[in-house]
């Protein structure tokens, strides 16, 4: 079976353009380039700004987690009760205090991780160790985000 030399799937390596050039893709600023001059610098600048915003968001979230933990601990202070407290009320207060303290410690650990942890390395480790679970979590988050963004029609 013979192939046409102008066929773009032929074995000649040419794209079938009348000028004989093989591609219109090139590096930035070169003739025949589809990217504007300085395009790479613009992309790198935007990437740098996005990275800076992510760091700011990370530190803001860590600060808010610490503030929330402090508020929980302040609520955890025992309030003076009028009259004699019953044994049930004391036991419930103790359990509530333990739960609040546990949540506050978790919030502080999360804040420390946001400030000092390596998010990229942690995510890579999670994906390598548990790819199925990571995929299910990503699908769930994507579904929830899709529901949140979608407008009611």
NORBELGI-V347770 format. One record per backbone hydrogen bond with DSSP energy under -1.0 kcal/mol. CO is the residue of the C=O (numbers start at 0). NH is the residue of the N-H. If there is no record, write none. Layout:
[[CO;NH] [CO;NH]]
This chain:
[[3;6] [6;9] [16;19] [26;29] [29;32] [35;38] [37;41] [38;42] [39;43] [40;44] [41;45] [42;46] [43;47] [44;48] [45;49] [46;50] [47;51] [48;52] [49;53] [50;54] [51;55] [52;56] [53;57] [54;58] [55;59] [56;60] [57;61] [58;62] [59;63] [60;64] [61;65] [62;66] [63;67] [64;68] [65;69] [66;70] [67;71] [68;72] [69;73] [70;74] [71;75] [73;76] [85;89] [86;90] [87;91] [88;92] [89;93] [90;94] [91;95] [92;96] [93;97] [94;98] [95;99] [96;100] [97;101] [98;102] [99;103] [100;104] [101;105] [102;106] [103;107] [104;108] [105;109] [106;110] [107;111] [108;112] [109;113] [110;114] [111;115] [112;116] [117;121] [118;122] [119;123] [120;124] [121;125] [122;126] [123;127] [124;128] [125;129] [129;133] [130;134] [131;135] [132;136] [133;137] [134;138] [135;139] [136;140] [137;141] [138;142] [139;143] [140;144] [141;145] [142;146] [143;147] [144;148] [145;149]]
